[in-house]
Protein backbone atom coordinates (compact mmCIF):
# COMPACT_ATOMS: atom_id res chain seq x y z
CA UNK A 1 0.00 0.00 0.00
CA UNK A 2 1.40 3.35 -1.09
CA UNK A 3 4.22 1.73 -3.09
CA UNK A 4 4.76 2.62 -6.74
CA UNK A 5 3.84 0.03 -9.33
CA UNK A 6 4.07 0.19 -13.12
CA UNK A 7 0.94 -0.46 -15.14
CA UNK A 8 1.60 -1.48 -18.75
CA UNK A 9 -0.40 -1.89 -21.97
CA UNK A 10 0.60 -3.14 -25.41
CA UNK A 11 -1.65 -2.48 -28.42
CA UNK A 12 -1.29 -4.75 -31.45
CA UNK A 13 -3.12 -5.41 -34.69
CA UNK A 14 -4.26 -9.04 -35.07
CA UNK A 15 -4.11 -10.91 -38.33
CA UNK A 16 -7.33 -10.42 -40.32
CA UNK A 17 -9.05 -12.17 -43.19
CA UNK A 18 -9.38 -15.83 -44.07
CA UNK A 19 -6.52 -18.25 -43.69
CA UNK A 20 -4.15 -18.56 -46.62
CA UNK A 21 -4.82 -21.50 -48.90
CA UNK A 22 -5.03 -22.41 -52.58
CA UNK A 23 -7.81 -19.89 -53.05
CA UNK A 24 -5.69 -16.99 -51.81
CA UNK A 25 -6.20 -14.89 -48.68
CA UNK A 26 -6.28 -11.40 -47.31
CA UNK A 27 -3.82 -10.67 -44.50
CA UNK A 28 -2.85 -7.56 -42.58
CA UNK A 29 0.59 -8.02 -40.99
CA UNK A 30 0.91 -6.60 -37.46
CA UNK A 31 4.46 -5.57 -38.22
CA UNK A 32 3.22 -3.21 -40.94
CA UNK A 33 0.81 -1.31 -38.69
CA UNK A 34 1.89 0.11 -35.33
CA UNK A 35 -1.05 1.64 -33.43
CA UNK A 36 -0.74 5.16 -32.10
CA UNK A 37 -3.04 7.21 -29.94
CA UNK A 38 -3.33 7.05 -26.16
CA UNK A 39 -4.24 4.70 -23.31
CA UNK A 40 -6.28 5.71 -20.27
CA UNK A 41 -5.84 3.69 -17.05
CA UNK A 42 -8.77 3.71 -14.61
CA UNK A 43 -9.76 2.14 -11.32
CA UNK A 44 -13.54 2.16 -11.18
CA UNK A 45 -14.61 5.70 -11.96
CA UNK A 46 -11.20 7.12 -10.97
CA UNK A 47 -8.89 7.95 -13.86
CA UNK A 48 -5.35 7.04 -12.87
CA UNK A 49 -3.74 8.67 -15.90
CA UNK A 50 -3.58 8.91 -19.70
CA UNK A 51 -0.34 8.23 -21.57
CA UNK A 52 0.54 8.14 -25.30
CA UNK A 53 1.14 4.91 -27.15
CA UNK A 54 4.72 4.60 -28.37
CA UNK A 55 4.86 4.68 -32.17
CA UNK A 56 7.91 2.42 -32.03
CA UNK A 57 6.55 -0.37 -29.83
CA UNK A 58 2.82 0.17 -29.56
CA UNK A 59 3.08 0.12 -25.77
CA UNK A 60 2.57 2.53 -22.87
CA UNK A 61 3.29 2.49 -19.14
CA UNK A 62 2.01 4.45 -16.16
CA UNK A 63 3.52 4.57 -12.66
CA UNK A 64 0.93 4.82 -9.89
CA UNK A 65 1.01 4.72 -6.07
CA UNK A 66 -2.62 5.52 -5.25
CA UNK A 67 -4.31 2.16 -5.68
CA UNK A 68 -6.32 1.26 -2.56
CA UNK A 69 -5.91 -1.80 -0.35
CA UNK A 70 -7.32 -4.99 -1.85
CA UNK A 71 -7.53 -6.84 -5.17
CA UNK A 72 -7.97 -3.91 -7.57
CA UNK A 73 -9.21 -4.27 -11.13
CA UNK A 74 -7.56 -1.74 -13.46
CA UNK A 75 -9.22 -0.97 -16.80
CA UNK A 76 -7.31 0.38 -19.81
CA UNK A 77 -9.10 2.11 -22.69
CA UNK A 78 -7.23 2.55 -25.96
CA UNK A 79 -8.38 5.60 -27.92
CA UNK A 80 -7.78 4.23 -31.39
CA UNK A 81 -6.24 6.12 -34.30
CA UNK A 82 -6.71 6.56 -38.06
CA UNK A 83 -5.91 2.90 -38.73
CA UNK A 84 -7.06 1.12 -35.55
CA UNK A 85 -10.30 1.11 -33.65
CA UNK A 86 -10.67 1.58 -29.87
CA UNK A 87 -10.01 -1.37 -27.53
CA UNK A 88 -10.39 -2.17 -23.83
CA UNK A 89 -8.50 -4.50 -21.50
CA UNK A 90 -8.38 -5.09 -17.73
CA UNK A 91 -6.11 -6.76 -15.19
CA UNK A 92 -5.86 -7.16 -11.42
CA UNK A 93 -3.37 -5.58 -9.03
CA UNK A 94 -3.17 -6.99 -5.49
CA UNK A 95 -2.46 -4.19 -3.01
CA UNK A 96 -1.50 -5.28 0.50
CA UNK A 97 -0.10 -3.73 3.63
CA UNK A 98 3.63 -3.16 3.61
CA UNK A 99 5.87 -5.10 5.96
CA UNK A 100 9.48 -4.50 6.90
CA UNK A 101 11.98 -7.35 6.70
CA UNK A 102 15.37 -7.42 8.40
CA UNK A 103 17.95 -10.16 8.88
CA UNK A 104 21.05 -10.82 10.98
CA UNK A 105 23.64 -13.59 10.95
CA UNK A 106 24.57 -15.18 14.28
CA UNK A 107 27.53 -15.30 14.54
CA UNK A 108 27.95 -12.21 12.38
CA UNK A 109 31.41 -13.19 11.12
CA UNK A 110 32.77 -16.70 10.40
CA UNK A 111 35.65 -18.47 8.70
CA UNK A 112 35.28 -21.25 6.17
CA UNK A 113 35.27 -23.97 8.85
CA UNK A 114 32.57 -22.30 10.94
CA UNK A 115 28.80 -22.04 10.51
CA UNK A 116 26.25 -19.32 10.98
CA UNK A 117 22.46 -19.10 11.05
CA UNK A 118 20.36 -16.24 9.70
CA UNK A 119 17.40 -14.91 11.65
CA UNK A 120 14.83 -12.86 9.73
CA UNK A 121 12.27 -10.60 11.37
CA UNK A 122 9.17 -9.32 9.58
CA UNK A 123 7.55 -6.30 11.23
CA UNK A 124 3.94 -5.45 10.42
CA UNK A 125 1.81 -2.37 10.89
CA UNK A 126 0.66 -1.10 14.28
CA UNK A 127 -2.80 -2.38 15.12
CA UNK A 128 -2.68 -5.15 12.50
CA UNK A 129 -1.92 -8.86 12.96
CA UNK A 130 1.65 -10.10 13.26
CA UNK A 131 2.93 -11.23 9.86
CA UNK A 132 2.68 -14.94 9.08
CA UNK A 133 3.96 -17.03 6.19
CA UNK A 134 7.46 -18.27 5.36
CA UNK A 135 10.99 -16.98 4.89
CA UNK A 136 13.15 -18.38 2.09
CA UNK A 137 16.92 -18.05 2.40
CA UNK A 138 19.05 -18.28 -0.74
CA UNK A 139 22.83 -18.16 -0.79
CA UNK A 140 24.23 -16.45 -3.88
CA UNK A 141 27.74 -15.81 -2.62
CA UNK A 142 29.50 -18.53 -4.63
CA UNK A 143 28.02 -17.51 -7.95
CA UNK A 144 28.39 -13.76 -8.20
CA UNK A 145 27.59 -12.15 -10.55
CA UNK A 146 25.39 -15.06 -11.70
CA UNK A 147 22.75 -14.64 -9.05
CA UNK A 148 20.30 -17.02 -10.69
CA UNK A 149 22.08 -20.02 -9.12
CA UNK A 150 22.29 -21.18 -5.51
CA UNK A 151 24.24 -23.83 -3.63
CA UNK A 152 22.34 -23.53 -0.32
CA UNK A 153 18.75 -22.59 0.41
CA UNK A 154 16.23 -23.04 3.18
CA UNK A 155 12.58 -22.21 3.88
CA UNK A 156 11.32 -21.70 7.43
CA UNK A 157 7.90 -20.78 8.87
CA UNK A 158 7.54 -17.52 10.76
CA UNK A 159 6.79 -17.75 14.48
CA UNK A 160 5.79 -14.47 16.12
CA UNK A 161 7.25 -12.69 13.12
CA UNK A 162 10.69 -14.35 13.16
CA UNK A 163 12.36 -17.38 11.59
CA UNK A 164 15.90 -18.79 11.77
CA UNK A 165 17.59 -20.68 8.95
CA UNK A 166 19.39 -23.98 9.13
CA UNK A 167 23.18 -23.63 9.56
CA UNK A 168 25.15 -22.17 6.63
CA UNK A 169 28.70 -23.51 6.47
CA UNK A 170 31.39 -20.96 5.73
CA UNK A 171 32.87 -23.20 3.04
CA UNK A 172 29.68 -22.61 1.02
CA UNK A 173 30.13 -18.84 1.15
CA UNK A 174 32.50 -16.63 -0.75
CA UNK A 175 35.29 -14.75 0.95
CA UNK A 176 35.54 -11.99 1.98
CA UNK A 177 31.77 -11.47 1.97
CA UNK A 178 28.76 -13.80 1.77
CA UNK A 179 25.53 -12.75 0.07
CA UNK A 180 22.19 -14.25 1.12
CA UNK A 181 18.77 -13.23 -0.14
CA UNK A 182 16.01 -13.30 2.48
CA UNK A 183 12.50 -13.41 0.97
CA UNK A 184 9.17 -13.11 2.78
CA UNK A 185 6.24 -14.95 1.19
CA UNK A 186 3.56 -12.50 2.28
CA UNK A 187 0.16 -13.46 3.69
CA UNK A 188 -3.46 -12.31 3.46
CA UNK A 189 -2.56 -8.98 5.06
CA UNK A 190 1.02 -8.20 4.05
CA UNK A 191 2.75 -8.05 0.71
CA UNK A 192 5.88 -10.10 -0.08
CA UNK A 193 9.20 -8.47 0.71
CA UNK A 194 12.82 -9.30 0.00
CA UNK A 195 16.19 -8.14 1.30
CA UNK A 196 19.86 -9.06 0.91
CA UNK A 197 22.20 -9.78 3.80
CA UNK A 198 25.98 -9.67 3.59
CA UNK A 199 28.42 -10.78 6.28
CA UNK A 200 32.19 -11.33 6.34
CA UNK A 201 33.75 -14.75 5.75
CA UNK A 202 37.48 -15.12 6.35
CA UNK A 203 39.78 -17.77 4.92
CA UNK A 204 40.62 -20.65 7.21
CA UNK A 205 39.74 -24.28 7.83
CA UNK A 206 40.29 -24.50 11.58
CA UNK A 207 37.39 -24.68 14.02
CA UNK A 208 37.56 -22.18 16.90
CA UNK A 209 37.63 -24.94 19.54
CA UNK A 210 37.11 -28.66 20.12
CA UNK A 211 34.95 -30.42 22.70
CA UNK A 212 35.31 -33.70 24.59
CA UNK A 213 33.37 -35.26 27.46
CA UNK A 214 34.05 -38.09 29.92
CA UNK A 215 31.83 -41.17 29.94
CA UNK A 216 29.64 -42.05 32.95
CA UNK A 217 28.33 -45.19 34.61
CA UNK A 218 25.77 -44.42 37.28
CA UNK A 219 22.92 -45.98 39.20
CA UNK A 220 19.44 -44.78 38.38
CA UNK A 221 18.65 -41.77 40.55
CA UNK A 222 22.27 -41.25 41.62
CA UNK A 223 22.96 -37.84 43.13
CA UNK A 224 26.74 -38.26 43.15
CA UNK A 225 29.15 -39.56 40.55
CA UNK A 226 26.76 -38.41 37.85
CA UNK A 227 28.93 -35.56 36.48
CA UNK A 228 30.78 -35.62 33.17
CA UNK A 229 33.71 -33.26 32.65
CA UNK A 230 33.41 -31.43 29.33
CA UNK A 231 36.70 -30.00 28.08
CA UNK A 232 36.79 -27.01 25.71
CA UNK A 233 40.15 -26.72 23.92
CA UNK A 234 40.85 -23.53 21.92
CA UNK A 235 42.15 -23.88 18.35
CA UNK A 236 43.86 -21.39 16.06
CA UNK A 237 44.33 -18.80 18.76
CA UNK A 238 40.62 -18.53 19.63
CA UNK A 239 39.71 -16.58 22.76
CA UNK A 240 36.35 -15.55 24.11
CA UNK A 241 33.16 -17.14 25.34
CA UNK A 242 32.03 -20.61 24.33
CA UNK A 243 28.30 -21.07 24.79
CA UNK A 244 27.29 -24.62 25.73
CA UNK A 245 24.13 -26.70 25.52
CA UNK A 246 23.38 -30.40 25.96
CA UNK A 247 20.60 -32.78 24.98
CA UNK A 248 19.72 -36.45 25.07
CA UNK A 249 20.52 -37.95 21.66
CA UNK A 250 19.74 -41.68 21.99
CA UNK A 251 18.23 -44.10 24.49
CA UNK A 252 17.29 -47.81 24.73
CA UNK A 253 14.15 -48.85 22.89
CA UNK A 254 11.05 -48.35 25.04
CA UNK A 255 12.97 -46.60 27.82
CA UNK A 256 10.92 -44.74 30.42
CA UNK A 257 11.75 -41.91 32.82
CA UNK A 258 14.42 -40.67 30.41
CA UNK A 259 17.46 -38.97 31.95
CA UNK A 260 18.13 -35.26 31.48
CA UNK A 261 21.27 -33.14 31.49
CA UNK A 262 22.34 -29.69 32.60
CA UNK A 263 25.50 -27.73 31.83
CA UNK A 264 26.72 -24.16 32.50
CA UNK A 265 25.62 -21.70 29.82
CA UNK A 266 29.18 -20.76 28.88
CA UNK A 267 32.87 -20.96 29.66
CA UNK A 268 35.53 -18.35 28.91
CA UNK A 269 38.69 -19.04 26.93
CA UNK A 270 41.31 -16.47 27.92
CA UNK A 271 44.46 -17.98 26.43
CA UNK A 272 45.83 -21.23 25.14
CA UNK A 273 44.67 -23.29 28.12
CA UNK A 274 41.56 -25.45 27.89
CA UNK A 275 38.49 -24.71 29.99
CA UNK A 276 36.16 -27.25 31.57
CA UNK A 277 32.50 -27.42 32.45
CA UNK A 278 30.53 -30.01 34.42
CA UNK A 279 27.54 -31.66 32.75
CA UNK A 280 25.22 -33.25 35.32
CA UNK A 281 23.00 -36.18 34.35
CA UNK A 282 19.76 -36.59 36.30
CA UNK A 283 17.80 -39.85 36.31
CA UNK A 284 14.95 -41.39 38.30
CA UNK A 285 15.51 -44.07 40.93
CA UNK A 286 13.06 -46.98 41.36
CA UNK A 287 10.71 -46.59 44.33
CA UNK A 288 8.95 -49.17 46.55
CA UNK A 289 5.59 -47.97 47.88
CA UNK A 290 4.10 -49.73 50.96
CA UNK A 291 0.40 -49.52 51.81
CA UNK A 292 -1.83 -51.02 54.58
CA UNK A 293 -5.51 -51.94 54.10
CA UNK A 294 -7.58 -50.47 57.00
CA UNK A 295 -9.52 -52.73 59.42
CA UNK A 296 -13.00 -51.63 60.58
CA UNK A 297 -14.19 -54.60 62.71
CA UNK A 298 -14.03 -55.14 66.46
CA UNK A 299 -11.80 -57.41 68.55
CA UNK A 300 -9.17 -57.69 65.87
CA UNK A 301 -11.48 -58.97 63.13
CA UNK A 302 -12.19 -57.02 59.97
CA UNK A 303 -15.68 -55.69 59.54
CA UNK A 304 -16.47 -58.19 56.81
CA UNK A 305 -15.37 -61.15 58.94
CA UNK A 306 -17.19 -60.06 62.11
CA UNK A 307 -20.40 -59.19 60.40
CA UNK A 308 -20.15 -62.15 58.07
CA UNK A 309 -20.10 -64.48 61.09
CA UNK A 310 -23.21 -62.87 62.53
CA UNK A 311 -24.92 -63.18 59.18
CA UNK A 312 -23.95 -66.85 58.96
CA UNK A 313 -25.53 -67.57 62.36
CA UNK A 314 -28.68 -65.80 61.32
CA UNK A 315 -28.91 -67.75 58.10
CA UNK A 316 -28.42 -71.05 59.90
CA UNK A 317 -31.15 -70.19 62.42
CA UNK A 318 -33.58 -69.05 59.81
CA UNK A 319 -32.72 -71.95 57.60
CA UNK A 320 -33.22 -74.43 60.42
CA UNK A 321 -36.62 -73.01 61.29
CA UNK A 322 -38.05 -72.32 57.92
CA UNK A 323 -36.01 -74.63 55.71
CA UNK A 324 -35.97 -71.86 53.08
CA UNK A 325 -35.34 -72.99 49.54
CA UNK A 326 -32.65 -70.29 49.36
CA UNK A 327 -30.83 -71.56 52.46
CA UNK A 328 -27.91 -72.89 50.46
CA UNK A 329 -27.46 -69.57 48.62
CA UNK A 330 -27.42 -67.48 51.82
CA UNK A 331 -24.92 -69.79 53.45
CA UNK A 332 -22.62 -69.53 50.46
CA UNK A 333 -22.73 -65.74 50.52
CA UNK A 334 -22.03 -65.58 54.24
CA UNK A 335 -19.15 -68.03 53.96
CA UNK A 336 -17.53 -65.95 51.23
CA UNK A 337 -17.79 -62.83 53.39
CA UNK A 338 -16.08 -64.63 56.31
CA UNK A 339 -13.26 -65.88 54.10
CA UNK A 340 -12.80 -62.42 52.59
CA UNK A 341 -12.52 -60.88 56.03
CA UNK A 342 -9.98 -63.44 57.18
CA UNK A 343 -7.77 -62.83 54.14
CA UNK A 344 -7.85 -59.07 54.73
CA UNK A 345 -7.11 -59.43 58.43
CA UNK A 346 -3.58 -58.60 59.54
CA UNK A 347 -3.77 -61.06 62.45
CA UNK A 348 -3.93 -58.59 65.31
CA UNK A 349 -6.16 -55.91 66.73
CA UNK A 350 -6.27 -52.90 64.39
CA UNK A 351 -4.14 -54.72 61.75
CA UNK A 352 -4.50 -54.86 57.96
CA UNK A 353 -3.00 -56.16 54.73
CA UNK A 354 0.49 -54.83 53.92
CA UNK A 355 1.00 -54.28 50.13
CA UNK A 356 4.23 -53.34 48.38
CA UNK A 357 4.34 -51.83 44.89
CA UNK A 358 7.56 -51.35 42.87
CA UNK A 359 7.59 -48.21 40.72
CA UNK A 360 10.35 -48.47 38.08
CA UNK A 361 12.86 -45.70 37.59
CA UNK A 362 14.95 -44.83 34.55
CA UNK A 363 15.31 -47.84 32.30
CA UNK A 364 18.82 -49.32 32.63
CA UNK A 365 20.98 -49.26 29.53
CA UNK A 366 23.20 -47.11 27.30
CA UNK A 367 22.32 -43.46 26.65
CA UNK A 368 24.06 -40.83 24.54
CA UNK A 369 24.08 -37.09 25.17
CA UNK A 370 25.40 -34.44 22.79
CA UNK A 371 27.15 -31.28 23.93
CA UNK A 372 27.18 -28.35 21.48
CA UNK A 373 29.45 -25.30 21.52
CA UNK A 374 28.67 -21.94 19.91
CA UNK A 375 30.59 -18.67 19.74
CA UNK A 376 27.55 -16.53 20.56
CA UNK A 377 24.52 -16.81 22.80
CA UNK A 378 21.79 -18.83 21.07
CA UNK A 379 24.13 -19.12 18.11
CA UNK A 380 24.52 -22.07 15.77
CA UNK A 381 26.70 -24.94 16.97
CA UNK A 382 30.27 -24.85 15.67
CA UNK A 383 31.20 -28.30 16.92
CA UNK A 384 29.84 -30.96 19.25
CA UNK A 385 30.88 -34.01 21.22
CA UNK A 386 29.06 -37.03 22.61
CA UNK A 387 28.95 -38.21 26.22
CA UNK A 388 28.14 -41.90 26.74
CA UNK A 389 26.15 -42.67 29.89
CA UNK A 390 25.39 -46.14 31.20
CA UNK A 391 22.58 -46.33 33.74
CA UNK A 392 22.58 -49.44 35.92
FIMI-395384 format. One record per residue (C-alpha): y, x, z; residue in one letter. Coordinates in pm, whole numbers, plus 50000, padded with zeros to 5 digits. Layout:
# residues N
> y;x;z;aa
> Y;X;Z;A
...
***
This chain:
# residues 392
> y;x;z;aa
> 50000;50000;50000;X
> 50335;50140;49891;X
> 50173;50422;49691;X
> 50262;50476;49326;X
> 50003;50384;49067;X
> 50019;50407;48688;X
> 49954;50094;48486;X
> 49852;50160;48125;X
> 49811;49960;47803;X
> 49686;50060;47459;X
> 49752;49835;47158;X
> 49525;49871;46855;X
> 49459;49688;46531;X
> 49096;49574;46493;X
> 48909;49589;46167;X
> 48958;49267;45968;X
> 48783;49095;45681;X
> 48417;49062;45593;X
> 48175;49348;45631;X
> 48144;49585;45338;X
> 47850;49518;45110;X
> 47759;49497;44742;X
> 48011;49219;44695;X
> 48301;49431;44819;X
> 48511;49380;45132;X
> 48860;49372;45269;X
> 48933;49618;45550;X
> 49244;49715;45742;X
> 49198;50059;45901;X
> 49340;50091;46254;X
> 49443;50446;46178;X
> 49679;50322;45906;X
> 49869;50081;46131;X
> 50011;50189;46467;X
> 50164;49895;46657;X
> 50516;49926;46790;X
> 50721;49696;47006;X
> 50705;49667;47384;X
> 50470;49576;47669;X
> 50571;49372;47973;X
> 50369;49416;48295;X
> 50371;49123;48539;X
> 50214;49024;48868;X
> 50216;48646;48882;X
> 50570;48539;48804;X
> 50712;48880;48903;X
> 50795;49111;48614;X
> 50704;49465;48713;X
> 50867;49626;48410;X
> 50891;49642;48030;X
> 50823;49966;47843;X
> 50814;50054;47470;X
> 50491;50114;47285;X
> 50460;50472;47163;X
> 50468;50486;46783;X
> 50242;50791;46797;X
> 49963;50655;47017;X
> 50017;50282;47044;X
> 50012;50308;47423;X
> 50253;50257;47713;X
> 50249;50329;48086;X
> 50445;50201;48384;X
> 50457;50352;48734;X
> 50482;50093;49011;X
> 50472;50101;49393;X
> 50552;49738;49475;X
> 50216;49569;49432;X
> 50126;49368;49744;X
> 49820;49409;49965;X
> 49501;49268;49815;X
> 49316;49247;49483;X
> 49609;49203;49243;X
> 49573;49079;48887;X
> 49826;49244;48654;X
> 49903;49078;48320;X
> 50038;49269;48019;X
> 50211;49090;47731;X
> 50255;49277;47404;X
> 50560;49162;47208;X
> 50423;49222;46861;X
> 50612;49376;46570;X
> 50656;49329;46194;X
> 50290;49409;46127;X
> 50112;49294;46445;X
> 50111;48970;46635;X
> 50158;48933;47013;X
> 49863;48999;47247;X
> 49783;48961;47617;X
> 49550;49150;47850;X
> 49491;49162;48227;X
> 49324;49389;48481;X
> 49284;49414;48858;X
> 49442;49663;49097;X
> 49301;49683;49451;X
> 49581;49754;49699;X
> 49472;49850;50050;X
> 49627;49990;50363;X
> 49684;50363;50361;X
> 49490;50587;50596;X
> 49550;50948;50690;X
> 49265;51198;50670;X
> 49258;51537;50840;X
> 48984;51795;50888;X
> 48918;52105;51098;X
> 48641;52364;51095;X
> 48482;52457;51428;X
> 48470;52753;51454;X
> 48779;52795;51238;X
> 48681;53141;51112;X
> 48330;53277;51040;X
> 48153;53565;50870;X
> 47875;53528;50617;X
> 47603;53527;50885;X
> 47770;53257;51094;X
> 47796;52880;51051;X
> 48068;52625;51098;X
> 48090;52246;51105;X
> 48376;52036;50970;X
> 48509;51740;51165;X
> 48714;51483;50973;X
> 48940;51227;51137;X
> 49068;50917;50958;X
> 49370;50755;51123;X
> 49455;50394;51042;X
> 49763;50181;51089;X
> 49890;50066;51428;X
> 49762;49720;51512;X
> 49485;49732;51250;X
> 49114;49808;51296;X
> 48990;50165;51326;X
> 48877;50293;50986;X
> 48506;50268;50908;X
> 48297;50396;50619;X
> 48173;50746;50536;X
> 48302;51099;50489;X
> 48162;51315;50209;X
> 48195;51692;50240;X
> 48172;51905;49926;X
> 48184;52283;49921;X
> 48355;52423;49612;X
> 48419;52774;49738;X
> 48147;52950;49537;X
> 48249;52802;49205;X
> 48624;52839;49180;X
> 48785;52759;48945;X
> 48494;52539;48830;X
> 48536;52275;49095;X
> 48298;52030;48931;X
> 47998;52208;49088;X
> 47882;52229;49449;X
> 47617;52424;49637;X
> 47647;52234;49968;X
> 47741;51875;50041;X
> 47696;51623;50318;X
> 47779;51258;50388;X
> 47830;51132;50743;X
> 47922;50790;50887;X
> 48248;50754;51076;X
> 48225;50679;51448;X
> 48553;50579;51612;X
> 48731;50725;51312;X
> 48565;51069;51316;X
> 48262;51236;51159;X
> 48121;51590;51177;X
> 47932;51759;50895;X
> 47602;51939;50913;X
> 47637;52318;50956;X
> 47783;52515;50663;X
> 47649;52870;50647;X
> 47904;53139;50573;X
> 47680;53287;50304;X
> 47739;52968;50102;X
> 48116;53013;50115;X
> 48337;53250;49925;X
> 48525;53529;50095;X
> 48801;53554;50198;X
> 48853;53177;50197;X
> 48620;52876;50177;X
> 48725;52553;50007;X
> 48575;52219;50112;X
> 48677;51877;49986;X
> 48670;51601;50248;X
> 48659;51250;50097;X
> 48689;50917;50278;X
> 48505;50624;50119;X
> 48750;50356;50228;X
> 48654;50016;50369;X
> 48769;49654;50346;X
> 49102;49744;50506;X
> 49180;50102;50405;X
> 49195;50275;50071;X
> 48990;50588;49992;X
> 49153;50920;50071;X
> 49070;51282;50000;X
> 49186;51619;50130;X
> 49094;51986;50091;X
> 49022;52220;50380;X
> 49033;52598;50359;X
> 48922;52842;50628;X
> 48867;53219;50634;X
> 48525;53375;50575;X
> 48488;53748;50635;X
> 48223;53978;50492;X
> 47935;54062;50721;X
> 47572;53974;50783;X
> 47550;54029;51158;X
> 47532;53739;51402;X
> 47782;53756;51690;X
> 47506;53763;51954;X
> 47134;53711;52012;X
> 46958;53495;52270;X
> 46630;53531;52459;X
> 46474;53337;52746;X
> 46191;53405;52992;X
> 45883;53183;52994;X
> 45795;52964;53295;X
> 45481;52833;53461;X
> 45558;52577;53728;X
> 45402;52292;53920;X
> 45522;51944;53838;X
> 45823;51865;54055;X
> 45875;52227;54162;X
> 46216;52296;54313;X
> 46174;52674;54315;X
> 46044;52915;54055;X
> 46159;52676;53785;X
> 46444;52893;53648;X
> 46438;53078;53317;X
> 46674;53371;53265;X
> 46857;53341;52933;X
> 47000;53670;52808;X
> 47299;53679;52571;X
> 47328;54015;52392;X
> 47647;54085;52192;X
> 47612;54215;51835;X
> 47861;54386;51606;X
> 48120;54433;51876;X
> 48147;54062;51963;X
> 48342;53971;52276;X
> 48445;53635;52411;X
> 48286;53316;52534;X
> 47939;53203;52433;X
> 47893;52830;52479;X
> 47538;52729;52573;X
> 47330;52413;52552;X
> 46960;52338;52596;X
> 46722;52060;52498;X
> 46355;51972;52507;X
> 46205;52052;52166;X
> 45832;51974;52199;X
> 45590;51823;52449;X
> 45219;51729;52473;X
> 45115;51415;52289;X
> 45165;51105;52504;X
> 45340;51297;52782;X
> 45526;51092;53042;X
> 45809;51175;53282;X
> 45933;51442;53041;X
> 46103;51746;53195;X
> 46474;51813;53148;X
> 46686;52127;53149;X
> 47031;52234;53260;X
> 47227;52550;53183;X
> 47584;52672;53250;X
> 47830;52562;52982;X
> 47924;52918;52888;X
> 47904;53287;52966;X
> 48165;53553;52891;X
> 48096;53869;52693;X
> 48353;54131;52792;X
> 48202;54446;52643;X
> 47877;54583;52514;X
> 47671;54467;52812;X
> 47455;54156;52789;X
> 47529;53849;52999;X
> 47275;53616;53157;X
> 47258;53250;53245;X
> 46999;53053;53442;X
> 46834;52754;53275;X
> 46675;52522;53532;X
> 46382;52300;53435;X
> 46341;51976;53630;X
> 46015;51780;53631;X
> 45861;51495;53830;X
> 45593;51551;54093;X
> 45302;51306;54136;X
> 45341;51071;54433;X
> 45083;50895;54655;X
> 45203;50559;54788;X
> 45027;50410;55096;X
> 45048;50040;55181;X
> 44898;49817;55458;X
> 44806;49449;55410;X
> 44953;49242;55700;X
> 44727;49048;55942;X
> 44837;48700;56058;X
> 44540;48581;56271;X
> 44486;48597;56646;X
> 44259;48820;56855;X
> 44231;49083;56587;X
> 44103;48852;56313;X
> 44298;48781;55997;X
> 44431;48432;55954;X
> 44181;48353;55681;X
> 43885;48463;55894;X
> 43994;48281;56211;X
> 44081;47960;56040;X
> 43785;47985;55807;X
> 43552;47990;56109;X
> 43713;47679;56253;X
> 43682;47508;55918;X
> 43315;47605;55896;X
> 43243;47447;56236;X
> 43420;47132;56132;X
> 43225;47109;55810;X
> 42895;47158;55990;X
> 42981;46885;56242;X
> 43095;46642;55981;X
> 42805;46728;55760;X
> 42557;46678;56042;X
> 42699;46338;56129;X
> 42768;46195;55792;X
> 42537;46399;55571;X
> 42814;46403;55308;X
> 42701;46466;54954;X
> 42971;46735;54936;X
> 42844;46917;55246;X
> 42711;47209;55046;X
> 43043;47254;54862;X
> 43252;47258;55182;X
> 43021;47508;55345;X
> 43047;47738;55046;X
> 43426;47727;55052;X
> 43442;47797;55424;X
> 43197;48085;55396;X
> 43405;48247;55123;X
> 43717;48221;55339;X
> 43537;48392;55631;X
> 43412;48674;55410;X
> 43758;48720;55259;X
> 43912;48748;55603;X
> 43656;49002;55718;X
> 43717;49223;55414;X
> 44093;49215;55473;X
> 44057;49289;55843;X
> 44140;49642;55954;X
> 43894;49623;56245;X
> 44141;49607;56531;X
> 44409;49384;56673;X
> 44710;49373;56439;X
> 44528;49586;56175;X
> 44514;49550;55796;X
> 44384;49700;55473;X
> 44517;50049;55392;X
> 44572;50100;55013;X
> 44666;50423;54838;X
> 44817;50434;54489;X
> 44865;50756;54287;X
> 45179;50759;54072;X
> 45153;51035;53808;X
> 45430;51286;53759;X
> 45517;51495;53455;X
> 45216;51531;53230;X
> 45068;51882;53263;X
> 45074;52098;52953;X
> 45289;52320;52730;X
> 45654;52232;52665;X
> 45917;52406;52454;X
> 46291;52408;52517;X
> 46556;52540;52279;X
> 46872;52715;52393;X
> 47165;52718;52148;X
> 47470;52945;52152;X
> 47806;52867;51991;X
> 48133;53059;51974;X
> 48347;52755;52056;X
> 48319;52452;52280;X
> 48117;52179;52107;X
> 48088;52413;51811;X
> 47793;52452;51577;X
> 47506;52670;51697;X
> 47515;53027;51567;X
> 47170;53120;51692;X
> 46904;52984;51925;X
> 46599;53088;52122;X
> 46297;52906;52261;X
> 46179;52895;52622;X
> 45810;52814;52674;X
> 45733;52615;52989;X
> 45386;52539;53120;X
> 45367;52258;53374;X
> 45056;52258;53592;X
***
